[in-house]
Amino acid sequence: MGSTTKRADFEAIFPSLAQDILAHAKRYNLPDNALEWFEKAIS
């Protein structure tokens, strides 16, 4: 498996992974500005 394939595989699942991470972060009742920053950082 070449690095191009690995990257494509990662890019295919990243949106779902990012949403899961954001949902997990929301469980910690972070302030809205922190959640906004976090969402921008992973998008």
ModelCIF file with pLDDT and N, C-alpha, C, O atoms, coordinates in Angstrom:
data_MODEL
#
_entry.id   MODEL 
#
_entity.id                         1 
_entity.type                       polymer 
_entity.pdbx_number_of_molecules   1 
#
_entity_poly.entity_id                      1 
_entity_poly.type                           'polypeptide(L)' 
_entity_poly.nstd_linkage                   no 
_entity_poly.nstd_monomer                   no 
_entity_poly.pdbx_seq_one_letter_code       MGSTTKRADFEAIFPSLAQDILAHAKRYNLPDNALEWFEKAIS 
_entity_poly.pdbx_seq_one_letter_code_can   MGSTTKRADFEAIFPSLAQDILAHAKRYNLPDNALEWFEKAIS 
_entity_poly.pdbx_strand_id                 A 
#
loop_
_entity_poly_seq.entity_id 
_entity_poly_seq.num 
_entity_poly_seq.mon_id 
_entity_poly_seq.hetero 
1 1  MET n 
1 2  GLY n 
1 3  SER n 
1 4  THR n 
1 5  THR n 
1 6  LYS n 
1 7  ARG n 
1 8  ALA n 
1 9  ASP n 
1 10 PHE n 
1 11 GLU n 
1 12 ALA n 
1 13 ILE n 
1 14 PHE n 
1 15 PRO n 
1 16 SER n 
1 17 LEU n 
1 18 ALA n 
1 19 GLN n 
1 20 ASP n 
1 21 ILE n 
1 22 LEU n 
1 23 ALA n 
1 24 HIS n 
1 25 ALA n 
1 26 LYS n 
1 27 ARG n 
1 28 TYR n 
1 29 ASN n 
1 30 LEU n 
1 31 PRO n 
1 32 ASP n 
1 33 ASN n 
1 34 ALA n 
1 35 LEU n 
1 36 GLU n 
1 37 TRP n 
1 38 PHE n 
1 39 GLU n 
1 40 LYS n 
1 41 ALA n 
1 42 ILE n 
1 43 SER n 
#
_struct_asym.id          A 
_struct_asym.entity_id   1 
#
loop_
_ma_qa_metric.id 
_ma_qa_metric.mode 
_ma_qa_metric.name 
_ma_qa_metric.software_group_id 
_ma_qa_metric.type 
1 global pLDDT . pLDDT 
2 local  pLDDT . pLDDT 
#
_ma_qa_metric_global.metric_id      1 
_ma_qa_metric_global.metric_value   90.16 
_ma_qa_metric_global.model_id       1 
_ma_qa_metric_global.ordinal_id     1 
#
loop_
_ma_qa_metric_local.label_asym_id 
_ma_qa_metric_local.label_comp_id 
_ma_qa_metric_local.label_seq_id 
_ma_qa_metric_local.metric_id 
_ma_qa_metric_local.metric_value 
_ma_qa_metric_local.model_id 
_ma_qa_metric_local.ordinal_id 
A MET 1  2 61.00 1 1  
A GLY 2  2 73.00 1 2  
A SER 3  2 75.00 1 3  
A THR 4  2 79.00 1 4  
A THR 5  2 91.00 1 5  
A LYS 6  2 93.00 1 6  
A ARG 7  2 91.00 1 7  
A ALA 8  2 92.00 1 8  
A ASP 9  2 94.00 1 9  
A PHE 10 2 93.00 1 10 
A GLU 11 2 93.00 1 11 
A ALA 12 2 95.00 1 12 
A ILE 13 2 96.00 1 13 
A PHE 14 2 94.00 1 14 
A PRO 15 2 94.00 1 15 
A SER 16 2 95.00 1 16 
A LEU 17 2 93.00 1 17 
A ALA 18 2 92.00 1 18 
A GLN 19 2 93.00 1 19 
A ASP 20 2 94.00 1 20 
A ILE 21 2 91.00 1 21 
A LEU 22 2 91.00 1 22 
A ALA 23 2 93.00 1 23 
A HIS 24 2 92.00 1 24 
A ALA 25 2 89.00 1 25 
A LYS 26 2 91.00 1 26 
A ARG 27 2 95.00 1 27 
A TYR 28 2 93.00 1 28 
A ASN 29 2 90.00 1 29 
A LEU 30 2 89.00 1 30 
A PRO 31 2 93.00 1 31 
A ASP 32 2 94.00 1 32 
A ASN 33 2 95.00 1 33 
A ALA 34 2 92.00 1 34 
A LEU 35 2 91.00 1 35 
A GLU 36 2 94.00 1 36 
A TRP 37 2 94.00 1 37 
A PHE 38 2 88.00 1 38 
A GLU 39 2 90.00 1 39 
A LYS 40 2 93.00 1 40 
A ALA 41 2 92.00 1 41 
A ILE 42 2 86.00 1 42 
A SER 43 2 80.00 1 43 
#
loop_
_atom_site.group_PDB 
_atom_site.id 
_atom_site.type_symbol 
_atom_site.label_atom_id 
_atom_site.label_alt_id 
_atom_site.label_comp_id 
_atom_site.label_asym_id 
_atom_site.label_entity_id 
_atom_site.label_seq_id 
_atom_site.pdbx_PDB_ins_code 
_atom_site.Cartn_x 
_atom_site.Cartn_y 
_atom_site.Cartn_z 
_atom_site.occupancy 
_atom_site.B_iso_or_equiv 
_atom_site.pdbx_formal_charge 
_atom_site.auth_seq_id 
_atom_site.auth_comp_id 
_atom_site.auth_asym_id 
_atom_site.auth_atom_id 
_atom_site.pdbx_PDB_model_num 
ATOM 1   N N  . MET A 1 1  ? 0.860   -1.174 0.000  1.00 61.00 ? 1  MET A N  1 
ATOM 2   C CA . MET A 1 1  ? 0.000   0.000  0.000  1.00 61.00 ? 1  MET A CA 1 
ATOM 3   C C  . MET A 1 1  ? 0.898   1.227  0.000  1.00 61.00 ? 1  MET A C  1 
ATOM 4   O O  . MET A 1 1  ? 1.694   1.420  0.919  1.00 61.00 ? 1  MET A O  1 
ATOM 5   N N  . GLY A 1 2  ? 0.773   2.043  -1.016 1.00 73.00 ? 2  GLY A N  1 
ATOM 6   C CA . GLY A 1 2  ? 1.583   3.242  -1.112 1.00 73.00 ? 2  GLY A CA 1 
ATOM 7   C C  . GLY A 1 2  ? 1.062   4.349  -0.224 1.00 73.00 ? 2  GLY A C  1 
ATOM 8   O O  . GLY A 1 2  ? -0.065  4.300  0.269  1.00 73.00 ? 2  GLY A O  1 
ATOM 9   N N  . SER A 1 3  ? 1.903   5.349  -0.031 1.00 75.00 ? 3  SER A N  1 
ATOM 10  C CA . SER A 1 3  ? 1.499   6.463  0.833  1.00 75.00 ? 3  SER A CA 1 
ATOM 11  C C  . SER A 1 3  ? 0.320   7.236  0.243  1.00 75.00 ? 3  SER A C  1 
ATOM 12  O O  . SER A 1 3  ? -0.470  7.829  0.978  1.00 75.00 ? 3  SER A O  1 
ATOM 13  N N  . THR A 1 4  ? 0.204   7.227  -1.085 1.00 79.00 ? 4  THR A N  1 
ATOM 14  C CA . THR A 1 4  ? -0.923  7.910  -1.724 1.00 79.00 ? 4  THR A CA 1 
ATOM 15  C C  . THR A 1 4  ? -2.234  7.236  -1.337 1.00 79.00 ? 4  THR A C  1 
ATOM 16  O O  . THR A 1 4  ? -3.227  7.911  -1.066 1.00 79.00 ? 4  THR A O  1 
ATOM 17  N N  . THR A 1 5  ? -2.236  5.926  -1.312 1.00 91.00 ? 5  THR A N  1 
ATOM 18  C CA . THR A 1 5  ? -3.435  5.176  -0.932 1.00 91.00 ? 5  THR A CA 1 
ATOM 19  C C  . THR A 1 5  ? -3.764  5.408  0.529  1.00 91.00 ? 5  THR A C  1 
ATOM 20  O O  . THR A 1 5  ? -4.930  5.593  0.879  1.00 91.00 ? 5  THR A O  1 
ATOM 21  N N  . LYS A 1 6  ? -2.759  5.402  1.384  1.00 93.00 ? 6  LYS A N  1 
ATOM 22  C CA . LYS A 1 6  ? -2.988  5.635  2.808  1.00 93.00 ? 6  LYS A CA 1 
ATOM 23  C C  . LYS A 1 6  ? -3.576  7.022  3.033  1.00 93.00 ? 6  LYS A C  1 
ATOM 24  O O  . LYS A 1 6  ? -4.494  7.200  3.834  1.00 93.00 ? 6  LYS A O  1 
ATOM 25  N N  . ARG A 1 7  ? -3.039  7.987  2.324  1.00 91.00 ? 7  ARG A N  1 
ATOM 26  C CA . ARG A 1 7  ? -3.556  9.359  2.465  1.00 91.00 ? 7  ARG A CA 1 
ATOM 27  C C  . ARG A 1 7  ? -4.999  9.432  2.003  1.00 91.00 ? 7  ARG A C  1 
ATOM 28  O O  . ARG A 1 7  ? -5.834  10.041 2.673  1.00 91.00 ? 7  ARG A O  1 
ATOM 29  N N  . ALA A 1 8  ? -5.299  8.827  0.881  1.00 92.00 ? 8  ALA A N  1 
ATOM 30  C CA . ALA A 1 8  ? -6.668  8.838  0.363  1.00 92.00 ? 8  ALA A CA 1 
ATOM 31  C C  . ALA A 1 8  ? -7.621  8.156  1.337  1.00 92.00 ? 8  ALA A C  1 
ATOM 32  O O  . ALA A 1 8  ? -8.740  8.624  1.547  1.00 92.00 ? 8  ALA A O  1 
ATOM 33  N N  . ASP A 1 9  ? -7.178  7.053  1.930  1.00 94.00 ? 9  ASP A N  1 
ATOM 34  C CA . ASP A 1 9  ? -7.995  6.357  2.921  1.00 94.00 ? 9  ASP A CA 1 
ATOM 35  C C  . ASP A 1 9  ? -8.259  7.255  4.122  1.00 94.00 ? 9  ASP A C  1 
ATOM 36  O O  . ASP A 1 9  ? -9.384  7.322  4.618  1.00 94.00 ? 9  ASP A O  1 
ATOM 37  N N  . PHE A 1 10 ? -7.223  7.943  4.588  1.00 93.00 ? 10 PHE A N  1 
ATOM 38  C CA . PHE A 1 10 ? -7.375  8.840  5.726  1.00 93.00 ? 10 PHE A CA 1 
ATOM 39  C C  . PHE A 1 10 ? -8.307  9.997  5.387  1.00 93.00 ? 10 PHE A C  1 
ATOM 40  O O  . PHE A 1 10 ? -9.193  10.335 6.172  1.00 93.00 ? 10 PHE A O  1 
ATOM 41  N N  . GLU A 1 11 ? -8.108  10.603 4.221  1.00 93.00 ? 11 GLU A N  1 
ATOM 42  C CA . GLU A 1 11 ? -8.956  11.722 3.819  1.00 93.00 ? 11 GLU A CA 1 
ATOM 43  C C  . GLU A 1 11 ? -10.410 11.297 3.659  1.00 93.00 ? 11 GLU A C  1 
ATOM 44  O O  . GLU A 1 11 ? -11.317 12.108 3.847  1.00 93.00 ? 11 GLU A O  1 
ATOM 45  N N  . ALA A 1 12 ? -10.638 10.045 3.319  1.00 95.00 ? 12 ALA A N  1 
ATOM 46  C CA . ALA A 1 12 ? -12.009 9.554  3.157  1.00 95.00 ? 12 ALA A CA 1 
ATOM 47  C C  . ALA A 1 12 ? -12.732 9.464  4.498  1.00 95.00 ? 12 ALA A C  1 
ATOM 48  O O  . ALA A 1 12 ? -13.936 9.711  4.570  1.00 95.00 ? 12 ALA A O  1 
ATOM 49  N N  . ILE A 1 13 ? -12.009 9.113  5.556  1.00 96.00 ? 13 ILE A N  1 
ATOM 50  C CA . ILE A 1 13 ? -12.669 8.951  6.857  1.00 96.00 ? 13 ILE A CA 1 
ATOM 51  C C  . ILE A 1 13 ? -12.542 10.180 7.752  1.00 96.00 ? 13 ILE A C  1 
ATOM 52  O O  . ILE A 1 13 ? -13.216 10.259 8.779  1.00 96.00 ? 13 ILE A O  1 
ATOM 53  N N  . PHE A 1 14 ? -11.688 11.144 7.382  1.00 94.00 ? 14 PHE A N  1 
ATOM 54  C CA . PHE A 1 14 ? -11.436 12.270 8.269  1.00 94.00 ? 14 PHE A CA 1 
ATOM 55  C C  . PHE A 1 14 ? -12.679 13.075 8.636  1.00 94.00 ? 14 PHE A C  1 
ATOM 56  O O  . PHE A 1 14 ? -12.826 13.421 9.809  1.00 94.00 ? 14 PHE A O  1 
ATOM 57  N N  . PRO A 1 15 ? -13.583 13.395 7.712  1.00 94.00 ? 15 PRO A N  1 
ATOM 58  C CA . PRO A 1 15 ? -14.771 14.172 8.113  1.00 94.00 ? 15 PRO A CA 1 
ATOM 59  C C  . PRO A 1 15 ? -15.560 13.488 9.229  1.00 94.00 ? 15 PRO A C  1 
ATOM 60  O O  . PRO A 1 15 ? -16.012 14.145 10.167 1.00 94.00 ? 15 PRO A O  1 
ATOM 61  N N  . SER A 1 16 ? -15.720 12.201 9.127  1.00 95.00 ? 16 SER A N  1 
ATOM 62  C CA . SER A 1 16 ? -16.443 11.455 10.163 1.00 95.00 ? 16 SER A CA 1 
ATOM 63  C C  . SER A 1 16 ? -15.655 11.443 11.466 1.00 95.00 ? 16 SER A C  1 
ATOM 64  O O  . SER A 1 16 ? -16.226 11.600 12.545 1.00 95.00 ? 16 SER A O  1 
ATOM 65  N N  . LEU A 1 17 ? -14.365 11.261 11.364 1.00 93.00 ? 17 LEU A N  1 
ATOM 66  C CA . LEU A 1 17 ? -13.502 11.269 12.542 1.00 93.00 ? 17 LEU A CA 1 
ATOM 67  C C  . LEU A 1 17 ? -13.539 12.627 13.225 1.00 93.00 ? 17 LEU A C  1 
ATOM 68  O O  . LEU A 1 17 ? -13.625 12.703 14.450 1.00 93.00 ? 17 LEU A O  1 
ATOM 69  N N  . ALA A 1 18 ? -13.475 13.687 12.453 1.00 92.00 ? 18 ALA A N  1 
ATOM 70  C CA . ALA A 1 18 ? -13.503 15.040 13.010 1.00 92.00 ? 18 ALA A CA 1 
ATOM 71  C C  . ALA A 1 18 ? -14.816 15.290 13.744 1.00 92.00 ? 18 ALA A C  1 
ATOM 72  O O  . ALA A 1 18 ? -14.817 15.890 14.818 1.00 92.00 ? 18 ALA A O  1 
ATOM 73  N N  . GLN A 1 19 ? -15.929 14.839 13.180 1.00 93.00 ? 19 GLN A N  1 
ATOM 74  C CA . GLN A 1 19 ? -17.222 15.017 13.842 1.00 93.00 ? 19 GLN A CA 1 
ATOM 75  C C  . GLN A 1 19 ? -17.296 14.216 15.141 1.00 93.00 ? 19 GLN A C  1 
ATOM 76  O O  . GLN A 1 19 ? -17.866 14.687 16.125 1.00 93.00 ? 19 GLN A O  1 
ATOM 77  N N  . ASP A 1 20 ? -16.730 13.022 15.152 1.00 94.00 ? 20 ASP A N  1 
ATOM 78  C CA . ASP A 1 20 ? -16.698 12.217 16.378 1.00 94.00 ? 20 ASP A CA 1 
ATOM 79  C C  . ASP A 1 20 ? -15.865 12.895 17.459 1.00 94.00 ? 20 ASP A C  1 
ATOM 80  O O  . ASP A 1 20 ? -16.248 12.900 18.629 1.00 94.00 ? 20 ASP A O  1 
ATOM 81  N N  . ILE A 1 21 ? -14.732 13.464 17.071 1.00 91.00 ? 21 ILE A N  1 
ATOM 82  C CA . ILE A 1 21 ? -13.866 14.157 18.033 1.00 91.00 ? 21 ILE A CA 1 
ATOM 83  C C  . ILE A 1 21 ? -14.574 15.395 18.572 1.00 91.00 ? 21 ILE A C  1 
ATOM 84  O O  . ILE A 1 21 ? -14.516 15.668 19.771 1.00 91.00 ? 21 ILE A O  1 
ATOM 85  N N  . LEU A 1 22 ? -15.232 16.136 17.711 1.00 91.00 ? 22 LEU A N  1 
ATOM 86  C CA . LEU A 1 22 ? -15.960 17.331 18.135 1.00 91.00 ? 22 LEU A CA 1 
ATOM 87  C C  . LEU A 1 22 ? -17.106 16.957 19.085 1.00 91.00 ? 22 LEU A C  1 
ATOM 88  O O  . LEU A 1 22 ? -17.314 17.624 20.099 1.00 91.00 ? 22 LEU A O  1 
ATOM 89  N N  . ALA A 1 23 ? -17.832 15.916 18.765 1.00 93.00 ? 23 ALA A N  1 
ATOM 90  C CA . ALA A 1 23 ? -18.925 15.467 19.640 1.00 93.00 ? 23 ALA A CA 1 
ATOM 91  C C  . ALA A 1 23 ? -18.380 15.071 21.008 1.00 93.00 ? 23 ALA A C  1 
ATOM 92  O O  . ALA A 1 23 ? -18.998 15.358 22.034 1.00 93.00 ? 23 ALA A O  1 
ATOM 93  N N  . HIS A 1 24 ? -17.237 14.421 21.023 1.00 92.00 ? 24 HIS A N  1 
ATOM 94  C CA . HIS A 1 24 ? -16.611 14.025 22.288 1.00 92.00 ? 24 HIS A CA 1 
ATOM 95  C C  . HIS A 1 24 ? -16.196 15.261 23.086 1.00 92.00 ? 24 HIS A C  1 
ATOM 96  O O  . HIS A 1 24 ? -16.383 15.308 24.302 1.00 92.00 ? 24 HIS A O  1 
ATOM 97  N N  . ALA A 1 25 ? -15.641 16.246 22.412 1.00 89.00 ? 25 ALA A N  1 
ATOM 98  C CA . ALA A 1 25 ? -15.211 17.472 23.089 1.00 89.00 ? 25 ALA A CA 1 
ATOM 99  C C  . ALA A 1 25 ? -16.409 18.206 23.690 1.00 89.00 ? 25 ALA A C  1 
ATOM 100 O O  . ALA A 1 25 ? -16.296 18.806 24.760 1.00 89.00 ? 25 ALA A O  1 
ATOM 101 N N  . LYS A 1 26 ? -17.547 18.162 23.013 1.00 91.00 ? 26 LYS A N  1 
ATOM 102 C CA . LYS A 1 26 ? -18.746 18.842 23.517 1.00 91.00 ? 26 LYS A CA 1 
ATOM 103 C C  . LYS A 1 26 ? -19.225 18.245 24.836 1.00 91.00 ? 26 LYS A C  1 
ATOM 104 O O  . LYS A 1 26 ? -19.879 18.929 25.623 1.00 91.00 ? 26 LYS A O  1 
ATOM 105 N N  . ARG A 1 27 ? -18.913 17.002 25.078 1.00 95.00 ? 27 ARG A N  1 
ATOM 106 C CA . ARG A 1 27 ? -19.323 16.351 26.329 1.00 95.00 ? 27 ARG A CA 1 
ATOM 107 C C  . ARG A 1 27 ? -18.632 16.965 27.540 1.00 95.00 ? 27 ARG A C  1 
ATOM 108 O O  . ARG A 1 27 ? -19.069 16.760 28.672 1.00 95.00 ? 27 ARG A O  1 
ATOM 109 N N  . TYR A 1 28 ? -17.561 17.715 27.312 1.00 93.00 ? 28 TYR A N  1 
ATOM 110 C CA . TYR A 1 28 ? -16.821 18.342 28.412 1.00 93.00 ? 28 TYR A CA 1 
ATOM 111 C C  . TYR A 1 28 ? -17.320 19.751 28.718 1.00 93.00 ? 28 TYR A C  1 
ATOM 112 O O  . TYR A 1 28 ? -16.725 20.468 29.522 1.00 93.00 ? 28 TYR A O  1 
ATOM 113 N N  . ASN A 1 29 ? -18.423 20.141 28.066 1.00 90.00 ? 29 ASN A N  1 
ATOM 114 C CA . ASN A 1 29 ? -19.030 21.452 28.298 1.00 90.00 ? 29 ASN A CA 1 
ATOM 115 C C  . ASN A 1 29 ? -18.029 22.597 28.163 1.00 90.00 ? 29 ASN A C  1 
ATOM 116 O O  . ASN A 1 29 ? -17.964 23.495 29.002 1.00 90.00 ? 29 ASN A O  1 
ATOM 117 N N  . LEU A 1 30 ? -17.262 22.536 27.093 1.00 89.00 ? 30 LEU A N  1 
ATOM 118 C CA . LEU A 1 30 ? -16.306 23.601 26.812 1.00 89.00 ? 30 LEU A CA 1 
ATOM 119 C C  . LEU A 1 30 ? -17.065 24.871 26.441 1.00 89.00 ? 30 LEU A C  1 
ATOM 120 O O  . LEU A 1 30 ? -18.184 24.797 25.934 1.00 89.00 ? 30 LEU A O  1 
ATOM 121 N N  . PRO A 1 31 ? -16.471 26.025 26.686 1.00 93.00 ? 31 PRO A N  1 
ATOM 122 C CA . PRO A 1 31 ? -17.109 27.276 26.260 1.00 93.00 ? 31 PRO A CA 1 
ATOM 123 C C  . PRO A 1 31 ? -17.278 27.297 24.739 1.00 93.00 ? 31 PRO A C  1 
ATOM 124 O O  . PRO A 1 31 ? -16.520 26.655 24.012 1.00 93.00 ? 31 PRO A O  1 
ATOM 125 N N  . ASP A 1 32 ? -18.277 28.038 24.271 1.00 94.00 ? 32 ASP A N  1 
ATOM 126 C CA . ASP A 1 32 ? -18.572 28.092 22.841 1.00 94.00 ? 32 ASP A CA 1 
ATOM 127 C C  . ASP A 1 32 ? -17.372 28.530 22.018 1.00 94.00 ? 32 ASP A C  1 
ATOM 128 O O  . ASP A 1 32 ? -17.118 27.979 20.947 1.00 94.00 ? 32 ASP A O  1 
ATOM 129 N N  . ASN A 1 33 ? -16.618 29.536 22.519 1.00 95.00 ? 33 ASN A N  1 
ATOM 130 C CA . ASN A 1 33 ? -15.474 30.001 21.724 1.00 95.00 ? 33 ASN A CA 1 
ATOM 131 C C  . ASN A 1 33 ? -14.403 28.911 21.600 1.00 95.00 ? 33 ASN A C  1 
ATOM 132 O O  . ASN A 1 33 ? -13.716 28.839 20.581 1.00 95.00 ? 33 ASN A O  1 
ATOM 133 N N  . ALA A 1 34 ? -14.255 28.076 22.610 1.00 92.00 ? 34 ALA A N  1 
ATOM 134 C CA . ALA A 1 34 ? -13.289 26.977 22.542 1.00 92.00 ? 34 ALA A CA 1 
ATOM 135 C C  . ALA A 1 34 ? -13.753 25.925 21.537 1.00 92.00 ? 34 ALA A C  1 
ATOM 136 O O  . ALA A 1 34 ? -12.950 25.392 20.770 1.00 92.00 ? 34 ALA A O  1 
ATOM 137 N N  . LEU A 1 35 ? -15.045 25.632 21.547 1.00 91.00 ? 35 LEU A N  1 
ATOM 138 C CA . LEU A 1 35 ? -15.578 24.666 20.581 1.00 91.00 ? 35 LEU A CA 1 
ATOM 139 C C  . LEU A 1 35 ? -15.454 25.193 19.157 1.00 91.00 ? 35 LEU A C  1 
ATOM 140 O O  . LEU A 1 35 ? -15.131 24.441 18.237 1.00 91.00 ? 35 LEU A O  1 
ATOM 141 N N  . GLU A 1 36 ? -15.710 26.482 18.977 1.00 94.00 ? 36 GLU A N  1 
ATOM 142 C CA . GLU A 1 36 ? -15.574 27.072 17.640 1.00 94.00 ? 36 GLU A CA 1 
ATOM 143 C C  . GLU A 1 36 ? -14.124 26.981 17.160 1.00 94.00 ? 36 GLU A C  1 
ATOM 144 O O  . GLU A 1 36 ? -13.862 26.633 16.008 1.00 94.00 ? 36 GLU A O  1 
ATOM 145 N N  . TRP A 1 37 ? -13.187 27.300 18.054 1.00 94.00 ? 37 TRP A N  1 
ATOM 146 C CA . TRP A 1 37 ? -11.772 27.214 17.691 1.00 94.00 ? 37 TRP A CA 1 
ATOM 147 C C  . TRP A 1 37 ? -11.405 25.774 17.336 1.00 94.00 ? 37 TRP A C  1 
ATOM 148 O O  . TRP A 1 37 ? -10.719 25.526 16.344 1.00 94.00 ? 37 TRP A O  1 
ATOM 149 N N  . PHE A 1 38 ? -11.862 24.839 18.147 1.00 88.00 ? 38 PHE A N  1 
ATOM 150 C CA . PHE A 1 38 ? -11.543 23.431 17.934 1.00 88.00 ? 38 PHE A CA 1 
ATOM 151 C C  . PHE A 1 38 ? -12.110 22.956 16.603 1.00 88.00 ? 38 PHE A C  1 
ATOM 152 O O  . PHE A 1 38 ? -11.445 22.238 15.856 1.00 88.00 ? 38 PHE A O  1 
ATOM 153 N N  . GLU A 1 39 ? -13.344 23.361 16.312 1.00 90.00 ? 39 GLU A N  1 
ATOM 154 C CA . GLU A 1 39 ? -13.974 22.954 15.055 1.00 90.00 ? 39 GLU A CA 1 
ATOM 155 C C  . GLU A 1 39 ? -13.203 23.526 13.859 1.00 90.00 ? 39 GLU A C  1 
ATOM 156 O O  . GLU A 1 39 ? -13.007 22.831 12.862 1.00 90.00 ? 39 GLU A O  1 
ATOM 157 N N  . LYS A 1 40 ? -12.771 24.767 13.951 1.00 93.00 ? 40 LYS A N  1 
ATOM 158 C CA . LYS A 1 40 ? -11.990 25.355 12.861 1.00 93.00 ? 40 LYS A CA 1 
ATOM 159 C C  . LYS A 1 40 ? -10.632 24.654 12.724 1.00 93.00 ? 40 LYS A C  1 
ATOM 160 O O  . LYS A 1 40 ? -10.132 24.472 11.614 1.00 93.00 ? 40 LYS A O  1 
ATOM 161 N N  . ALA A 1 41 ? -10.050 24.268 13.842 1.00 92.00 ? 41 ALA A N  1 
ATOM 162 C CA . ALA A 1 41 ? -8.725  23.650 13.823 1.00 92.00 ? 41 ALA A CA 1 
ATOM 163 C C  . ALA A 1 41 ? -8.753  22.266 13.147 1.00 92.00 ? 41 ALA A C  1 
ATOM 164 O O  . ALA A 1 41 ? -7.774  21.857 12.523 1.00 92.00 ? 41 ALA A O  1 
ATOM 165 N N  . ILE A 1 42 ? -9.861  21.564 13.275 1.00 86.00 ? 42 ILE A N  1 
ATOM 166 C CA . ILE A 1 42 ? -9.909  20.213 12.686 1.00 86.00 ? 42 ILE A CA 1 
ATOM 167 C C  . ILE A 1 42 ? -10.612 20.170 11.330 1.00 86.00 ? 42 ILE A C  1 
ATOM 168 O O  . ILE A 1 42 ? -10.750 19.106 10.727 1.00 86.00 ? 42 ILE A O  1 
ATOM 169 N N  . SER A 1 43 ? -11.048 21.320 10.863 1.00 80.00 ? 43 SER A N  1 
ATOM 170 C CA . SER A 1 43 ? -11.719 21.307 9.557  1.00 80.00 ? 43 SER A CA 1 
ATOM 171 C C  . SER A 1 43 ? -10.811 21.809 8.463  1.00 80.00 ? 43 SER A C  1 
ATOM 172 O O  . SER A 1 43 ? -11.216 21.864 7.302  1.00 80.00 ? 43 SER A O  1 
#
